[in-house]
Amino acid sequence: MPLTIHHLQVSQSDRVLWLCEELQIPYSLTLHQRDPVFSPQSIKDLNPLGQAPVIQDGDLTLAESAACLEYIIHTHGNGRLALAPSHRNYADYLYWFHFANGTFQPQVLLMLQLSHLGDAAASSTARADDRFRKMLALMDARLREHVWLAGEEFTAADIMILFSLTTMRTFYGYELTGYEGILGYLQRVVQREGFRRARSQGDPDLELMVGAEKPVAFVERLKREGRM
């Protein structure tokens, strides 16, 4: 029985789908749609926290995108797209793999939360935005010097970061004007065949969101489609 991926559309579970396409690992795909903004009951039935991705492999049910990626890499992918401790860029790989959900995505979520508080959180927002911009500058500098985050080799660290630089921007809209390293990187990503196959399977109608401008807000999309 192949690996089953439960993909919540317009979410970070696209990481798992992309990984399997890059590794050319057979899988069964179950798509779940937001209801209309948050996770549907079908995801909550798999994970009480209502978070995606969720994968199933025999008797195993596993959530958390980083955990899912590491599990697949080491149980189905023969370690491919991870760097071994003997690799000269091993520490870079570890840093950027964990930077995605350990540092950057939480900061984007904080910015999203603060954006709903308006003037009442002005000072907190200013401090958070300063830290957020430092994170973008850090990535931009890295990607001006290297083709991929871990160096010159595409790895799972790149799969981890992409959601926060693209699709997440439909929930918290931020521009990438001036971050030419990041923008060039995003163009490299979307040329990958594995990425293209994953997008066609999981979110075929979703725009790429790889430009400098803010994407259309997700709630606005729902209103245009008559779903809110």
C-alpha positions as a printed NumPy array, in Angstrom:
array([[  0.   ,   0.   ,   0.   ],
       [  1.559,   3.33 ,  -1.029],
       [  2.154,   6.264,   1.245],
       [ -0.979,   8.42 ,   1.639],
       [ -0.678,  12.193,   1.687],
       [ -3.554,  14.245,   3.08 ],
       [ -3.093,  17.671,   1.529],
       [ -5.061,  20.655,   2.764],
       [ -5.173,  22.887,  -0.275],
       [ -3.582,  26.348,   0.054],
       [ -1.456,  25.231,   2.986],
       [  2.023,  24.162,   3.987],
       [  1.132,  20.532,   3.353],
       [  2.227,  21.214,  -0.227],
       [  5.732,  20.542,   1.114],
       [  5.063,  16.82 ,   1.441],
       [  3.57 ,  16.524,  -2.009],
       [  6.528,  18.384,  -3.531],
       [  9.044,  16.214,  -1.694],
       [  7.473,  13.011,  -3.005],
       [  7.468,  14.358,  -6.546],
       [ 11.125,  15.363,  -6.298],
       [ 12.026,  11.913,  -4.951],
       [  9.604,  10.193,  -7.341],
       [  8.087,   8.213,  -4.486],
       [  4.711,   6.585,  -5.211],
       [  1.878,   7.981,  -3.104],
       [ -1.869,   8.195,  -2.846],
       [ -3.229,  11.733,  -2.616],
       [ -6.318,  12.839,  -0.707],
       [ -7.251,  16.497,  -1.161],
       [ -9.011,  18.513,   1.542],
       [-10.444,  21.996,   1.048],
       [-10.564,  24.746,   3.668],
       [-13.973,  25.301,   5.249],
       [-13.908,  28.084,   4.172],
       [-10.78 ,  29.471,   5.893],
       [ -9.8  ,  26.866,   8.454],
       [ -9.31 ,  23.099,   8.324],
       [-12.352,  20.935,   7.556],
       [-13.554,  18.153,   9.821],
       [-11.849,  15.603,   7.575],
       [ -8.431,  16.935,   8.686],
       [ -9.504,  17.19 ,  12.334],
       [-10.509,  13.539,  12.193],
       [ -6.902,  12.706,  11.306],
       [ -5.193,  15.223,  13.585],
       [ -7.09 ,  16.617,  16.611],
       [ -5.158,  19.891,  16.241],
       [ -6.633,  20.339,  12.771],
       [ -3.222,  20.842,  11.198],
       [ -1.986,  19.618,   7.849],
       [ -0.067,  17.866,   6.435],
       [ -0.951,  14.416,   7.595],
       [  0.59 ,  11.305,   6.101],
       [ -0.362,   7.678,   6.576],
       [  2.031,   4.806,   6.019],
       [  0.599,   1.44 ,   7.022],
       [ -0.444,   1.766,  10.667],
       [  1.363,   5.097,  11.049],
       [ -0.42 ,   8.455,  11.014],
       [  1.975,  11.406,  11.242],
       [  1.534,  15.192,  11.214],
       [  3.966,  18.176,  11.308],
       [  5.487,  18.985,   7.952],
       [  9.126,  18.814,   9.075],
       [  8.515,  15.449,  10.734],
       [  6.728,  14.193,   7.625],
       [  9.605,  15.289,   5.391],
       [ 12.256,  13.675,   7.565],
       [ 10.24 ,  10.472,   7.846],
       [  9.762,  10.2  ,   4.085],
       [ 13.378,  11.088,   3.3  ],
       [ 14.779,   8.43 ,   5.589],
       [ 12.204,   5.64 ,   5.212],
       [ 11.27 ,   5.993,   1.533],
       [ 13.917,   8.233,  -0.031],
       [ 17.161,   6.582,   1.007],
       [ 18.295,   9.867,   2.541],
       [ 18.009,  11.831,  -0.692],
       [ 17.462,  15.618,  -0.41 ],
       [ 18.987,  15.598,   3.078],
       [ 22.701,  16.194,   3.533],
       [ 24.754,  13.678,   5.489],
       [ 26.911,  14.767,   8.451],
       [ 29.973,  14.194,   6.269],
       [ 28.782,  16.753,   3.692],
       [ 30.585,  20.106,   3.828],
       [ 27.223,  21.935,   3.859],
       [ 25.621,  19.741,   6.505],
       [ 25.403,  22.526,   9.109],
       [ 23.95 ,  24.921,   6.518],
       [ 21.348,  22.328,   5.616],
       [ 20.365,  21.803,   9.25 ],
       [ 20.126,  25.526,   9.915],
       [ 17.947,  26.397,   6.955],
       [ 15.772,  23.28 ,   7.25 ],
       [ 14.85 ,  24.272,  10.812],
       [ 14.848,  28.029,  10.13 ],
       [ 11.69 ,  27.643,   8.026],
       [  9.281,  26.502,  10.737],
       [ 11.418,  27.285,  13.774],
       [ 12.048,  30.97 ,  13.035],
       [ 10.532,  32.402,   9.869],
       [  7.024,  30.915,   9.75 ],
       [  6.338,  31.776,  13.43 ],
       [  7.378,  35.349,  12.692],
       [  5.036,  35.549,   9.718],
       [  2.22 ,  34.225,  11.911],
       [  3.052,  36.831,  14.562],
       [  2.87 ,  39.555,  11.934],
       [ -0.501,  38.205,  10.831],
       [ -1.841,  38.29 ,  14.385],
       [ -0.52 ,  41.779,  15.054],
       [ -2.047,  43.048,  11.817],
       [ -5.508,  42.361,  13.252],
       [ -4.837,  44.489,  16.351],
       [ -4.25 ,  47.754,  14.514],
       [ -3.02 ,  50.793,  16.443],
       [ -3.374,  49.   ,  19.775],
       [ -0.284,  46.976,  18.898],
       [  1.687,  49.671,  17.056],
       [  4.869,  49.416,  19.123],
       [  4.827,  45.603,  19.113],
       [  4.197,  45.605,  15.379],
       [  7.14 ,  47.915,  14.751],
       [  9.499,  45.668,  16.72 ],
       [  8.158,  42.526,  15.065],
       [  8.417,  44.068,  11.598],
       [ 12.036,  45.03 ,  12.224],
       [ 12.851,  41.433,  13.137],
       [ 10.847,  40.171,  10.171],
       [ 12.788,  42.373,   7.759],
       [ 16.061,  41.15 ,   9.239],
       [ 14.99 ,  37.592,   8.491],
       [ 14.177,  38.475,   4.893],
       [ 17.515,  40.251,   4.554],
       [ 19.318,  37.206,   5.938],
       [ 17.698,  34.919,   3.385],
       [ 18.212,  37.414,   0.596],
       [ 21.93 ,  37.681,   1.309],
       [ 22.244,  33.915,   1.401],
       [ 20.432,  33.486,  -1.902],
       [ 22.443,  36.175,  -3.651],
       [ 25.535,  34.082,  -2.953],
       [ 24.169,  30.558,  -3.358],
       [ 21.804,  28.825,  -5.76 ],
       [ 19.956,  27.023,  -2.955],
       [ 19.706,  27.578,   0.784],
       [ 22.144,  24.829,   1.786],
       [ 24.606,  25.802,  -0.948],
       [ 24.745,  24.683,  -4.559],
       [ 22.605,  21.591,  -4.017],
       [ 18.794,  21.535,  -3.841],
       [ 17.627,  20.012,  -0.542],
       [ 14.612,  19.592,   1.691],
       [ 15.532,  22.939,   3.269],
       [ 14.284,  24.577,   0.069],
       [ 11.063,  22.585,   0.239],
       [ 10.527,  23.712,   3.825],
       [ 10.935,  27.455,   3.191],
       [  8.882,  27.928,   0.039],
       [  5.393,  28.053,   1.568],
       [  6.295,  30.944,   3.861],
       [  7.752,  32.928,   0.943],
       [  4.803,  32.3  ,  -1.377],
       [  1.406,  30.893,  -0.405],
       [  1.558,  32.223,   3.162],
       [  1.576,  35.693,   1.645],
       [ -2.086,  35.274,   0.722],
       [ -2.825,  35.135,   4.475],
       [ -0.338,  37.788,   5.541],
       [  0.428,  39.985,   2.569],
       [  3.981,  41.235,   2.358],
       [  6.03 ,  42.484,  -0.552],
       [  9.416,  41.216,  -1.694],
       [ 10.457,  44.379,  -3.508],
       [ 14.209,  44.84 ,  -3.232],
       [ 14.914,  41.251,  -2.229],
       [ 16.397,  40.241,  -5.544],
       [ 18.124,  37.194,  -4.102],
       [ 14.819,  35.775,  -2.901],
       [ 12.982,  36.679,  -6.101],
       [ 15.601,  34.992,  -8.269],
       [ 15.45 ,  31.947,  -6.028],
       [ 11.674,  31.697,  -6.389],
       [ 12.032,  31.729, -10.155],
       [ 14.509,  28.849,  -9.933],
       [ 12.11 ,  26.883,  -7.775],
       [  9.139,  27.13 , -10.106],
       [ 11.22 ,  25.8  , -12.989],
       [ 11.753,  22.494, -11.215],
       [  9.791,  19.615, -12.701],
       [  9.068,  18.158,  -9.28 ],
       [  7.535,  21.424,  -8.141],
       [  5.428,  21.691, -11.285],
       [  4.106,  18.156, -10.906],
       [  3.277,  18.741,  -7.247],
       [  1.434,  21.973,  -7.987],
       [ -0.591,  20.362, -10.776],
       [ -1.638,  17.588,  -8.4  ],
       [ -2.299,  19.559,  -5.231],
       [ -3.21 ,  23.158,  -6.117],
       [ -3.619,  23.42 ,  -9.887],
       [ -5.683,  26.615,  -9.731],
       [ -3.554,  28.461,  -7.185],
       [ -1.389,  31.299,  -8.47 ],
       [  2.334,  30.916,  -7.872],
       [  2.849,  34.079,  -5.774],
       [  6.505,  34.389,  -6.713],
       [  6.499,  38.074,  -7.66 ],
       [  7.473,  41.051,  -5.539],
       [  3.927,  42.374,  -5.143],
       [  1.468,  41.271,  -2.476],
       [ -0.841,  38.48 ,  -3.635],
       [ -4.608,  38.819,  -3.367],
       [ -5.721,  38.062,   0.191],
       [ -7.23 ,  34.619,   0.704],
       [-10.417,  35.999,   2.241],
       [-10.81 ,  38.339,  -0.724],
       [-10.483,  35.345,  -3.045],
       [-13.25 ,  33.562,  -1.167],
       [-15.508,  36.609,  -1.466],
       [-14.876,  36.845,  -5.212],
       [-15.765,  33.165,  -5.545],
       [-18.95 ,  33.586,  -3.479],
       [-17.68 ,  31.324,  -0.697],
       [-17.922,  33.993,   2.026]])
